[in-house]
């Protein structure tokens, strides 16, 4: 990796960490120049503009999600895979960054940009969420094919409920207390997966 690639990597890492804490909309060229101890020109030279930078950060975060959550949770049994994925997803950004209290930056971006219909960042974030929901749907379909889940189950509905369970957990874990929220999350997950 040459110096330019290392600098870009440093910027993306800082963007990942900052967006996990404060959200993607809070990230500006100025914010990253301060976090990375670079000039504004040093940051912008790696991206066309602010939106391109934010989408590059989201793309990088998605790659990290695949490496840190999706790949390690691969199992032959799709129900076990879904359970492992849902458990690994709960605090994945905090584990990667070595800090607790971080939310999923992919979810944060989708929420932050939901009322910005003309934003390419919004479109990119929605496409990411669509890929994740599609992945969950494919795992549910495999579980039905392998007779690990009933054939009459609403496959799209179950994927939606799994995704919704995660969102609810993110929103309520601090209100309920992390231990109680984690227990309820695991219990609800087992109920949905019928395990």
C-alpha positions in Angstrom: 0.0 0.0 0.0 1.5 3.3 -1.1 1.3 6.6 0.9 -1.9 7.8 -0.9 -3.6 4.5 -0.3 -2.6 4.6 3.4 -3.9 8.1 3.7 -7.2 7.2 2.1 -7.5 4.2 4.4 -6.9 6.4 7.4 -9.6 8.8 6.3 -12.1 5.9 5.8 -11.2 4.4 9.2 -11.8 7.8 10.8 -15.1 8.2 8.9 -16.2 4.8 10.0 -15.5 5.6 13.7 -17.0 9.0 13.6 -20.2 7.9 11.8 -20.6 5.0 14.3 -20.7 7.5 17.1 -22.3 10.6 15.6 -23.7 9.6 12.2 -22.6 10.1 8.6 -24.4 13.4 8.1 -22.1 15.0 10.7 -19.0 14.1 8.6 -17.6 16.9 6.6 -14.2 17.4 4.9 -13.3 19.7 7.8 -14.3 17.1 10.4 -12.1 14.4 8.7 -9.2 16.8 8.2 -9.2 17.5 11.9 -9.6 13.8 12.9 -6.8 12.7 10.5 -4.6 15.7 11.1 -4.6 16.5 7.4 -5.3 19.7 5.5 -8.8 20.0 3.9 -7.0 19.7 0.5 -5.3 16.5 1.7 -8.7 15.0 2.4 -10.6 16.2 -0.6 -7.8 15.0 -3.0 -9.1 11.5 -2.3 -12.7 12.2 -3.2 -14.7 14.3 -5.7 -16.8 16.1 -3.1 -18.5 15.6 0.3 -21.1 13.2 -1.0 -18.6 11.1 -2.8 -16.6 11.0 0.4 -19.6 9.9 2.4 -20.5 7.2 -0.1 -16.9 6.0 0.0 -17.2 5.8 3.8 -20.4 3.8 3.5 -18.9 1.5 1.0 -15.9 0.9 3.2 -18.2 0.3 6.2 -20.2 -2.3 4.2 -17.0 -4.1 3.3 -16.1 -4.1 7.0 -19.5 -5.4 7.9 -19.1 -8.3 5.4 -15.6 -9.1 6.8 -16.6 -8.8 10.5 -20.2 -10.0 10.5 -21.3 -11.9 7.4 -18.3 -14.0 6.6 -17.5 -15.2 10.2 -21.1 -16.2 10.8 -21.4 -18.5 7.8 -22.8 -21.9 8.8 -24.2 -24.8 6.9 -27.4 -24.6 8.8 -29.1 -21.4 7.6 -31.1 -20.9 10.9 -27.8 -21.1 12.9 -26.3 -18.7 10.3 -29.2 -16.2 10.8 -28.9 -16.5 14.6 -25.1 -16.0 14.5 -25.5 -13.0 12.1 -28.1 -11.3 14.3 -26.0 -11.8 17.4 -22.8 -10.6 15.7 -24.6 -7.5 14.3 -25.6 -6.2 17.8 -22.3 -4.3 18.6 -20.2 -5.0 15.6 -18.9 -1.4 15.0 -17.9 -1.2 18.7 -16.0 -4.5 18.4 -14.2 -3.3 15.3 -13.3 0.1 16.7 -12.6 -1.2 20.2 -15.1 1.1 21.8 -18.5 0.4 23.3 -21.6 2.4 22.7 -21.3 2.7 19.0 -24.3 2.1 16.8 -24.4 0.5 13.3 -23.3 3.3 11.0 -25.2 1.7 8.1 -28.5 2.0 9.9 -27.6 5.5 11.1 -27.0 6.6 7.6 -30.3 5.2 6.3 -32.2 7.0 9.1 -30.3 10.3 8.7 -30.9 10.5 5.0 -34.4 9.2 4.8 -35.9 12.7 4.4 -33.4 13.8 1.7 -35.0 12.3 -1.4 -32.6 13.9 -3.9 -29.4 12.9 -2.1 -27.2 10.2 -3.7 -26.0 9.3 -0.2 -29.6 8.4 0.7 -30.0 6.2 -2.4 -26.7 4.5 -1.6 -27.7 3.9 2.0 -31.1 2.5 0.9 -29.4 0.2 -1.5 -27.2 -1.1 1.3 -30.2 -1.8 3.5 -31.8 -3.5 0.5 -28.8 -5.8 0.2 -28.9 -6.7 3.9 -32.6 -7.4 3.9 -32.1 -9.5 0.7 -29.4 -11.5 2.4 -31.7 -12.2 5.3 -34.5 -13.2 2.9 -32.1 -15.6 1.1 -31.1 -17.2 4.4 -34.7 -17.7 5.4 -35.4 -19.2 2.0 -32.5 -21.6 2.4 -33.8 -22.6 5.8 -37.2 -23.4 4.3 -35.6 -25.4 1.5 -33.6 -27.4 4.0 -36.7 -27.9 6.1 -35.1 -26.0 9.1 -38.2 -23.7 9.1 -41.8 -24.5 8.2 -42.7 -24.3 4.5 -45.7 -22.1 5.2 -43.7 -19.4 6.8 -43.8 -15.9 5.3 -40.2 -15.7 4.2 -40.2 -12.0 3.4 -42.2 -11.3 6.6 -39.6 -13.2 8.7 -36.7 -11.3 7.2 -38.6 -8.1 7.9 -39.2 -9.1 11.5 -35.6 -10.0 12.0 -34.5 -6.7 10.6 -37.1 -4.9 12.8 -35.9 -6.7 15.9 -32.4 -5.4 15.3 -33.7 -1.8 14.9 -35.8 -2.1 18.0 -32.8 -3.4 19.9 -30.7 -0.5 18.8 -33.3 2.0 19.9 -34.1 0.5 23.3 -30.9 -1.1 24.6 -29.9 2.0 26.5 -33.4 2.6 27.9 -33.8 -1.0 29.1 -30.3 -1.5 30.2 -27.8 -3.4 28.0 -28.1 -6.7 29.9 -31.9 -6.8 29.9 -32.0 -5.6 26.3 -29.5 -8.3 25.2 -31.6 -11.0 27.0 -34.8 -9.9 25.4 -33.1 -9.7 22.0 -31.8 -13.2 22.2 -35.2 -14.5 23.5 -37.1 -12.8 20.6 -34.6 -14.0 18.1 -35.0 -17.6 19.2 -38.8 -17.2 19.1 -38.7 -15.8 15.6 -36.3 -18.6 14.4 -38.3 -21.3 16.3 -35.2 -22.6 18.1 
